[in-house]
Amino acid sequence: MNFGYRGKWAWIDLSKRKVRIEPADPGLCRDYVGGRGLQARLLWEHLNKIYPLKDPLSPENRIIIGNAAANDSPIPTAGRGSCSFIGTMTRSPEPVSWVPGHRPVYGMITHSSAGGLFHNMLKRSGIDHLIIDGRADRPVRIQVIEGDVQIVEAEESLFQTVEGRKIVRKASEITDYLSRKFKGSSTVCAGPAGWNLVDFACLTADYHRNFGRGGAGAIFGSKNLVAITAYGKEGLFYYDPENFKKINQELDSLVKASVEDPNQTASFRPTTGTTWWLDRAFNGRYLGVKGGYLPWHNFDEGYFDPDDFSRASTDAFLEIAGKHNVCNKCRHIFCTRTAKVDEGPYAGKGVRPEFETIALWINCCILDREAIFHMNYLCNELGVDTMTFGSVMASAMELSEKGFLEKYGSALKFGDASEMIKTLKAIAYQTNDLGKLLGKYTDRLIAEVVANFGPEAIDDIVFCSTTSYGGLGYAGINPKAFPGMFTAYGTSNRGRGDHTYAWTIQAEEGGLKQARDLASYVAEGQAGKALVDSLGLCDFFTADIASEPFLSLYQALTGIEYTPESLKECGKRIYSLERRLNNLQGRNRIYDAFIPPKLRIPLSSGAHKGEAVNEDFYNTILDAYYEIQGWTRHGIVP
Ligand code: SF4
């Protein structure tokens, strides 16, 4: 009997068109906890035989989609699923002169977490993880219907012809088609960008939930895989159903109480969702201290004209927000809402964009709320990760204004939403030279632009590109004034710029300043987040997962007994294993220590005027960080 888990993994070889369903390994489910941790282990077993994987778009890349023990249980927020692979964006395979001592990196392990229904439906269909290898010789899709996993030919209806090329339709059209075919099912699919191997293409689940970062859509495209549809009705088995029910009620009350407490950040989520960070980062509203770190003009600044900001503030997005539209099994926190624009060129219905998306488009000086809403809708349809797209576009706007993209016919400029939308479509459909250039990982892009202007232009070109040297793209907090956040960005296992593995802003605003304290805070955050992802929970889950009630609840669900210490040990194990895998892909201290030149230039206004990333201090933090992690001073896991 499997408790919590289904206990079945499907091994899918697209090259041989074979599916093998095998029992899960209970030891791995215990030691690596679930979703993200288990997937890291299964990726490591594969990569350890063939490393380095030099081309993430080759058939040798493995992509795993699945769930955790808590998924589909009534634990609040237990609807977050996992997807892991070697990312396409985080690579720098050729030598580059602008990084001292450059060492090639071939793509980092990327774990993406998505909400919605898909992962819970996959579990209802009887499978915990789909482990997908190889490349199909013709376009296929996978269906998991009540325990039966099949690779089938992708129907012609899933494709369209664009400028003479056959590519997949928009995500909603694919999902509509498969939902009609399998009533009550749930689908995750690549969109046109993934099909066209755009390095920051995402996967879209349930219309607007995404495995966003790192290029999961491109991995689907590289495997000739259009979509996965799941349907099933099986409920969970509980190790101790009575006790589970009792403890879950108590835990549910705790989560509810945190949402009702106006001093807790959770209290803002049901109304403003993640967008409350817009005001928090800009002017310190919502429990903030000073603000002044909302990225502006390609990370040059963290503050700008407050009247301009008011057009794209927390309140501005509240005005177009509609009803809650939340992940399956979410309770109380309810961060997502629908949104609607009634008139004008961007009229339509969709969902309210998230903070990171809006922040990174404000970084392109886009303040037109309706245009941001519409672009968010388009990204979901075309399968483009909104965050990396924002970073790439901010760089492209600066390159374009400085004359480096003339050859590509670029008319991009800061603040011009309509040109940005045109470019988004050109990237996704790969219809012009500019779209083809910007859809590539950054070091390939830089090499191509430098070839047009000669080596003397390298410094100016690199200055515009914050995603250089295999960067994923910085998130929506300008890190110039926050060395802890810069360390979190710099050491994240899924690549430079990722914000989800550690989050230091509150602590730094609260006075955390010493190098060792910052290093320790980041390392602890990373291990904790590895656990949240591995448990299938949301970042916004408010209860302490290492507390006695939660551990008892987990035991009542699965029969697995953790102590606070043994669970934390699992978090560290997962984080170090991911890092070890990245070491195999070429990552060491040189990658972590790279500071995009732009981030060394001090902010010129706002609460943090005069502050910038300090190389010496950052290196002191890195020394402490590696020591705390038990890695070598070169960032290698022994
Ligand atoms: S809080 Fe938001 S992201 Fe988290 S589970 Fe609920 S709706 Fe999904």
Boltz pocket constraint, residues with backbone or C-beta under 6 A from the ligand:
constraints:
  - pocket:
      binder: B
      contacts: [[A, 77], [A, 78], [A, 79], [A, 115], [A, 116], [A, 325], [A, 326], [A, 327], [A, 328], [A, 329], [A, 330], [A, 331], [A, 333], [A, 334], [A, 335], [A, 336], [A, 538], [A, 539], [A, 540]]
      max_distance: 6.0
